[in-house]
Amino acid sequence: MIKRLLASCAFAALATGVSAEELVIWHDLGDNGIAWFDAVGQEFAKTHPDVTITSVSYPTDQWYGRVISAINTDTAPDLIYNNYERVIRIETQTENLADMAGPLDAVDDTGFLTEADLNVASYGGKMIILPIQRVQMGFGARSSWLEAVGEEFPATWEDAKRVAGKFMTEDPDGNGEDDTFGFALEAANPRDLIHMLDLFIFGAGLRHTLIDPEGNIVIDAPEHAEVLKEFLKTFTEYGYVAPDTINHSFAEMYQVIEGGRAGMFRVGDWNVKKWDSEALEGDFIVGEWPAHFDDKENAVVIGGMRGVAVPENSPHKDLAIEFAQFLLSQPAQQLALENVGAAVRDDLAVDDLSERRQYFAKAQGNLNAYDFPESLHAFYPELEATYHRKLLDAIANPPEDWDAFISQTAEEMREEAAKLSQG
């Protein structure tokens, strides 16, 4: 019965001149992503009038499960779209993503892609995504709060600590309540806490958070140890965050930011469009992460690369690859910038964007790219989870000697990395 119904629908579509060619793409970008893919689909239809693009957004945890299950049961969508490290997980679980190196070579204009962009798009000896949107993450501060406490945007970590103290004690929102905090952070899960530490480390101009490409643990190197210690004190000795931050993940962190409870916070390029018109209503400044060292240039962190992948068992594989290539075109990239806040091309119109969106679109800050250790060390997620447990315990039960704690933890991480690397 179902087969007859499908055949009847297909015949009806042909008879009325309406194509049954539909490309389905699964992502986790929410409403902004749906709007982007809808607009890109309309652009694609100018040269492919018989093709429609349908995008479906899932919460990230659901996206993982649905994509892996669909690919492994031969019910895959035509394309998938997400952050590079998330697509790595799909590849390791399915080993069934197409190599996009050939499709990229077939694109005429790719001079805007850097070597770092191309490196991060590759895993396991093949290119698993076409890089479509760099993910930039800057440091934000509430502009009205700075004015209220007589401060400028913090350039150094000492500045940030001084400002955080004032945000905690001088009622910067003027509501007469003791309900504001210096920073909005998160700590509940490994990627919550270690992601925040990544931003402090790379934002300070350093490289590598836990492990370097050669497999060396770096957390007790002098400069790394200094940033780590100050980061942990933010949760503990300094007390610049809400007391329940140890339980916060992304959603709770956003509630603190958008609820007007924190004065300094991460600003992703994808946040700015909403925060310009809702929640913060443009009351924030974006810049580089605070500098910790005189001889290191602080930075905005390139914390990821979003890209498009095509399963080998994509129902319309050739057409899906053609659409993936189209996402690198100027029209598609312009729409990515306008709807999601990120792109990779350098020839896009940005003059109509707000000052904060232009900051990212023009890449005005010094940029330091995250190193994606999971692309080099297959065991990294397990190592990171162990590291997270150590740091979380230190936040809940601060040690008397932070230097001794960092040295001991470094030795434990070396032992764990050696064990995990041997399988």
C-alpha positions as CSV (number, residue, x, y, z in Angstrom):
1,M,0.0,0.0,0.0
2,I,2.8,2.4,1.0
3,K,4.8,1.7,-2.2
4,R,1.7,2.2,-4.3
5,L,1.0,5.5,-2.6
6,L,4.6,6.7,-3.1
7,A,4.5,5.7,-6.7
8,S,1.2,7.6,-7.2
9,C,2.7,10.7,-5.6
10,A,5.7,10.5,-7.8
11,F,3.5,10.1,-10.9
12,A,1.4,13.1,-9.8
13,A,4.4,15.2,-9.3
14,L,5.7,14.4,-12.8
15,A,2.3,15.0,-14.3
16,T,2.0,18.5,-12.8
17,G,5.6,19.4,-13.5
18,V,6.5,19.5,-9.8
19,S,9.8,17.8,-9.1
20,A,10.2,15.1,-6.5
21,E,13.9,16.2,-6.1
22,E,14.2,17.2,-2.5
23,L,17.5,17.5,-0.6
24,V,17.2,17.1,3.1
25,I,19.9,18.5,5.5
26,W,20.1,17.9,9.2
27,H,21.7,20.5,11.5
28,D,21.5,22.0,15.0
29,L,21.4,25.7,14.2
30,G,17.8,26.2,15.3
31,D,15.7,28.9,13.7
32,N,18.6,30.9,12.3
33,G,19.8,27.8,10.5
34,I,16.4,27.0,9.1
35,A,16.1,30.6,7.8
36,W,19.5,30.3,6.2
37,F,18.9,27.0,4.4
38,D,15.5,28.2,3.3
39,A,17.1,31.4,1.7
40,V,20.0,29.4,0.3
41,G,17.5,26.9,-1.2
42,Q,15.8,29.8,-3.0
43,E,19.1,30.9,-4.4
44,F,20.0,27.3,-5.5
45,A,16.6,27.0,-7.2
46,K,17.6,29.8,-9.6
47,T,19.9,27.3,-11.4
48,H,18.1,24.2,-10.1
49,P,14.4,25.0,-10.4
50,D,13.4,21.4,-9.9
51,V,15.2,21.0,-6.5
52,T,13.9,22.0,-3.1
53,I,16.0,22.2,0.1
54,T,14.4,21.0,3.3
55,S,16.4,21.6,6.5
56,V,15.6,20.0,9.9
57,S,17.2,21.3,13.1
58,Y,17.6,19.0,16.1
59,P,19.1,19.7,19.6
60,T,22.7,18.7,19.4
61,D,22.4,15.6,21.5
62,Q,19.5,14.4,19.4
63,W,21.4,15.3,16.2
64,Y,24.2,12.9,17.1
65,G,21.9,10.0,17.7
66,R,19.6,10.6,14.7
67,V,22.5,11.0,12.2
68,I,24.5,8.0,13.4
69,S,21.4,5.8,13.4
70,A,20.2,7.0,10.0
71,I,23.6,6.5,8.3
72,N,24.0,3.0,9.9
73,T,20.5,1.9,8.9
74,D,20.8,3.3,5.3
75,T,18.2,5.9,5.9
76,A,20.6,8.9,5.9
77,P,19.6,12.5,5.0
78,D,21.2,13.9,1.9
79,L,23.6,16.2,3.9
80,I,24.5,16.9,7.5
81,Y,25.8,20.2,8.9
82,N,27.5,20.9,12.1
83,N,30.8,21.9,13.9
84,Y,33.8,20.0,12.7
85,E,34.4,18.1,16.0
86,R,30.8,16.9,16.0
87,V,31.2,15.6,12.4
88,I,34.3,13.7,13.5
89,R,32.1,11.8,16.0
90,I,29.8,10.9,13.1
91,E,32.7,9.6,11.0
92,T,34.2,7.6,13.9
93,Q,30.8,6.0,14.6
94,T,29.9,5.3,10.9
95,E,33.0,5.5,8.8
96,N,30.6,6.4,6.0
97,L,31.1,10.1,5.1
98,A,32.2,11.0,1.6
99,D,35.6,12.4,0.9
100,M,35.0,16.1,0.0
101,A,38.5,16.8,-1.3
102,G,37.5,16.2,-4.9
103,P,34.4,18.3,-4.7
104,L,36.4,21.1,-3.2
105,D,39.0,20.9,-6.0
106,A,36.1,21.3,-8.4
107,V,35.1,24.7,-6.9
108,D,36.6,27.5,-8.9
109,D,37.1,30.1,-6.2
110,T,38.5,28.9,-2.9
111,G,41.3,31.4,-2.3
112,F,39.6,32.7,0.8
113,L,40.1,29.3,2.6
114,T,43.3,29.2,4.7
115,E,45.6,26.3,5.4
116,A,44.1,26.1,8.9
117,D,40.6,25.9,7.4
118,L,41.6,23.0,5.1
119,N,43.5,21.2,7.9
120,V,40.6,21.3,10.3
121,A,38.2,20.0,7.6
122,S,40.2,16.8,7.3
123,Y,40.1,13.7,9.5
124,G,41.3,10.1,9.1
125,G,43.0,10.7,5.8
126,K,40.1,12.4,4.1
127,M,38.2,15.7,4.0
128,I,35.0,15.1,5.9
129,I,33.5,18.5,5.5
130,L,33.6,21.5,3.2
131,P,34.4,24.4,5.6
132,I,31.5,26.9,5.4
133,Q,31.5,29.0,8.6
134,R,34.4,29.9,10.9
135,V,33.2,30.0,14.5
136,Q,34.7,33.1,16.2
137,M,34.3,33.7,19.9
138,G,35.1,37.0,21.5
139,F,35.0,38.5,25.0
140,G,31.9,40.6,25.8
141,A,31.1,43.1,28.5
142,R,27.9,45.0,29.2
143,S,28.6,48.6,28.0
144,S,26.1,50.2,30.4
145,W,27.6,48.4,33.4
146,L,31.1,49.6,32.4
147,E,29.8,53.1,32.3
148,A,28.1,52.7,35.7
149,V,31.2,51.6,37.4
150,G,33.5,54.0,35.6
151,E,35.5,51.4,33.7
152,E,36.6,50.8,30.1
153,F,36.5,47.5,28.2
154,P,39.1,45.3,30.1
155,A,42.3,44.8,28.0
156,T,44.2,42.7,30.6
157,W,43.3,40.0,33.1
158,E,44.1,42.5,35.9
159,D,41.6,44.9,34.3
160,A,39.0,42.1,34.1
161,K,39.4,41.1,37.7
162,R,39.0,44.8,38.8
163,V,35.9,45.2,36.7
164,A,34.5,41.9,37.9
165,G,34.8,43.1,41.5
166,K,33.0,46.3,40.7
167,F,30.2,44.4,38.9
168,M,29.8,42.3,42.0
169,T,29.6,45.1,44.5
170,E,28.5,48.4,42.8
171,D,25.0,47.5,41.6
172,P,25.9,48.1,37.9
173,D,22.3,47.5,36.7
174,G,21.0,50.0,39.2
175,N,18.2,47.8,40.5
176,G,19.2,48.1,44.2
177,E,19.7,44.3,44.5
178,D,22.8,42.3,45.2
179,D,22.2,40.0,42.2
180,T,25.0,40.6,39.6
181,F,28.1,38.6,38.9
182,G,31.4,39.4,37.2
183,F,31.4,36.5,34.7
184,A,29.0,34.0,33.1
185,L,30.8,30.6,32.8
186,E,29.8,27.0,32.7
187,A,31.3,23.8,34.2
188,A,28.8,20.9,34.3
189,N,30.1,18.8,31.4
190,P,33.6,18.3,30.0
191,R,33.0,20.5,26.9
192,D,31.4,23.1,29.2
193,L,34.3,23.6,31.5
194,I,37.2,22.8,29.2
195,H,35.6,24.9,26.4
196,M,35.7,27.9,28.8
197,L,39.3,27.1,29.7
198,D,40.1,26.8,25.9
199,L,38.9,30.4,25.5
200,F,41.0,31.7,28.3
201,I,44.1,29.8,27.1
202,F,43.9,30.6,23.4
203,G,42.5,34.1,24.2
204,A,45.7,34.8,26.1
205,G,47.7,34.0,23.0
206,L,48.8,30.5,24.1
207,R,48.5,27.3,22.1
208,H,47.0,24.0,23.3
209,T,44.9,23.6,26.5
210,L,45.7,20.1,27.7
211,I,47.8,18.2,25.1
212,D,49.9,19.3,22.2
213,P,50.1,17.6,18.7
214,E,53.1,15.5,19.8
215,G,51.1,14.2,22.8
216,N,52.8,16.2,25.5
217,I,50.7,17.4,28.4
218,V,51.0,21.2,28.7
219,I,49.0,22.2,31.7
220,D,52.0,22.7,34.0
221,A,54.0,24.7,31.6
222,P,54.5,28.0,33.4
223,E,52.2,30.2,31.3
224,H,49.6,27.5,30.9
225,A,49.6,26.9,34.7
226,E,49.2,30.6,35.4
227,V,46.1,30.9,33.2
228,L,44.7,27.7,34.6
229,K,45.2,28.8,38.2
230,E,43.5,32.2,37.5
231,F,40.7,30.5,35.7
232,L,40.0,28.1,38.6
233,K,40.2,31.0,41.1
234,T,37.4,32.8,39.2
235,F,35.1,30.0,40.4
236,T,36.6,29.7,43.9
237,E,38.7,32.2,45.7
238,Y,37.6,35.2,43.6
239,G,34.0,34.1,43.5
240,Y,33.2,36.1,40.3
241,V,30.5,33.7,39.1
242,A,27.1,32.6,40.4
243,P,27.5,30.0,43.1
244,D,25.7,27.3,41.1
245,T,27.9,27.8,38.0
246,I,29.5,24.4,38.7
247,N,26.2,22.9,37.5
248,H,25.8,25.2,34.5
249,S,25.9,24.0,30.9
250,F,25.3,26.1,27.8
251,A,21.6,26.7,28.5
252,E,22.1,27.9,32.1
253,M,25.0,30.1,31.1
254,Y,22.9,31.7,28.5
255,Q,20.2,32.3,31.1
256,V,22.7,34.2,33.2
257,I,23.8,36.3,30.3
258,E,20.4,37.0,28.8
259,G,18.9,37.5,32.2
260,G,21.2,40.4,32.9
261,R,23.0,38.8,35.8
262,A,26.6,38.8,34.4
263,G,28.7,41.6,33.2
264,M,31.4,39.7,31.2
265,F,30.9,36.6,29.0
266,R,31.6,34.7,25.8
267,V,30.2,36.2,22.7
268,G,30.0,33.8,19.7
269,D,29.5,35.3,16.2
270,W,26.1,33.5,16.2
271,N,24.9,35.3,19.4
272,V,25.2,38.8,18.1
273,K,22.2,39.1,15.9
274,K,19.8,38.1,18.7
275,W,21.6,40.0,21.4
276,D,21.5,43.2,19.2
277,S,17.7,43.1,19.1
278,E,16.6,40.9,22.0
279,A,17.9,40.0,25.5
280,L,20.8,42.4,25.7
281,E,19.4,44.9,23.2
282,G,22.8,45.9,21.9
283,D,24.1,46.7,25.4
284,F,27.4,45.0,25.1
285,I,30.9,45.5,23.7
286,V,32.9,42.7,21.9
287,G,36.7,42.5,21.9
288,E,39.6,40.2,22.4
289,W,40.0,38.0,25.5
290,P,42.0,39.6,28.3
291,A,45.8,39.5,28.0
292,H,47.7,37.6,30.7
293,F,51.3,38.2,29.4
294,D,53.1,41.2,28.1
295,D,54.9,39.2,25.4
296,K,51.7,37.4,24.2
297,E,49.1,39.0,22.0
298,N,45.6,38.3,23.3
299,A,43.0,37.3,20.7
300,V,39.5,36.4,19.6
301,V,39.4,32.6,19.4
302,I,38.5,30.7,16.3
303,G,36.8,27.9,18.2
304,G,35.5,25.8,15.5
305,M,34.6,25.4,11.9
306,R,31.1,24.5,10.8
307,G,30.9,22.5,7.6
308,V,28.7,20.4,5.4
309,A,29.2,16.6,5.0
310,V,27.6,14.1,2.6
311,P,27.0,10.5,3.7
312,E,28.1,7.9,1.3
313,N,24.6,6.6,1.3
314,S,23.0,10.0,0.7
315,P,19.8,9.4,-1.3
316,H,20.9,12.0,-3.9
317,K,24.6,12.0,-3.4
318,D,25.7,13.8,-6.6
319,L,23.1,16.5,-6.2
320,A,23.9,16.8,-2.5
321,I,27.6,17.4,-3.3
322,E,26.6,20.0,-5.8
323,F,24.6,21.8,-3.1
324,A,27.5,21.5,-0.7
325,Q,29.7,23.2,-3.2
326,F,27.1,25.9,-3.6
327,L,27.4,26.8,0.1
328,L,30.8,28.2,-0.7
329,S,29.4,30.6,-3.3
330,Q,29.1,34.3,-2.6
331,P,25.3,34.4,-2.4
332,A,25.2,31.4,0.0
333,Q,28.0,32.9,2.1
334,Q,26.3,36.3,2.2
335,L,23.1,34.6,3.5
336,A,25.2,32.6,6.0
337,L,26.6,35.9,7.4
338,E,23.2,37.5,7.6
339,N,21.3,34.6,9.1
340,V,23.9,32.8,11.3
341,G,26.6,35.4,11.7
342,A,29.5,33.5,10.2
343,A,31.1,32.7,6.9
344,V,34.5,32.1,5.3
345,R,34.6,34.3,2.2
346,D,36.3,37.7,2.4
347,D,34.2,39.5,-0.3
348,L,30.9,39.9,1.6
349,A,28.8,43.0,2.2
350,V,29.0,44.0,5.8
351,D,28.3,47.8,6.0
352,D,24.7,47.3,7.0
353,L,25.6,45.1,10.0
354,S,25.8,46.4,13.5
355,E,29.2,47.4,15.0
356,R,29.3,44.1,16.9
357,R,28.5,42.0,13.9
358,Q,31.0,43.8,11.8
359,Y,33.7,43.1,14.4
360,F,33.3,39.4,13.6
361,A,32.5,39.7,9.9
362,K,35.6,41.8,9.3
363,A,37.7,39.7,11.6
364,Q,38.9,42.9,13.3
365,G,40.4,41.1,16.3
366,N,43.7,39.2,16.5
367,L,42.7,35.6,15.8
368,N,44.1,32.5,17.5
369,A,42.6,29.2,16.2
370,Y,41.8,26.3,18.5
371,D,43.9,23.2,17.7
372,F,41.2,20.5,17.6
373,P,43.2,17.8,19.6
374,E,40.5,15.2,18.9
375,S,41.6,15.3,15.2
376,L,45.1,14.2,16.2
377,H,44.5,12.0,19.3
378,A,41.6,9.6,19.0
379,F,41.6,9.2,22.8
380,Y,41.3,12.9,23.5
381,P,37.6,13.0,24.5
382,E,38.3,10.4,27.2
383,L,41.4,12.3,28.4
384,E,39.3,15.5,28.5
385,A,36.6,13.8,30.6
386,T,39.2,12.7,33.1
387,Y,40.6,16.2,33.2
388,H,37.2,17.6,33.7
389,R,36.6,15.5,36.7
390,K,39.8,16.7,38.3
391,L,39.0,20.3,37.7
392,L,35.4,20.0,38.9
393,D,36.6,18.4,42.1
394,A,39.0,21.3,42.6
395,I,36.3,23.9,42.1
396,A,34.0,22.1,44.6
397,N,36.9,21.5,47.1
398,P,39.6,24.1,46.4
399,P,43.1,22.8,47.2
400,E,45.3,24.7,49.6
401,D,48.1,24.9,47.1
402,W,47.1,25.5,43.5
403,D,50.6,25.0,42.1
404,A,50.9,21.6,43.7
405,F,47.5,20.6,42.4
406,I,48.4,21.6,38.9
407,S,51.7,19.7,39.0
408,Q,50.0,16.6,40.4
409,T,47.2,16.8,37.9
410,A,49.7,17.1,35.0
411,E,51.4,13.9,36.1
412,E,48.1,12.1,36.3
413,M,47.2,13.3,32.9
414,R,50.5,12.1,31.5
415,E,49.8,8.6,32.9
416,E,46.3,8.7,31.6
417,A,47.3,9.8,28.1
418,A,50.0,7.0,28.0
419,K,47.4,4.4,29.0
420,L,44.8,5.6,26.6
421,S,47.2,6.0,23.6
422,Q,48.0,2.2,24.0
423,G,44.4,1.3,23.4
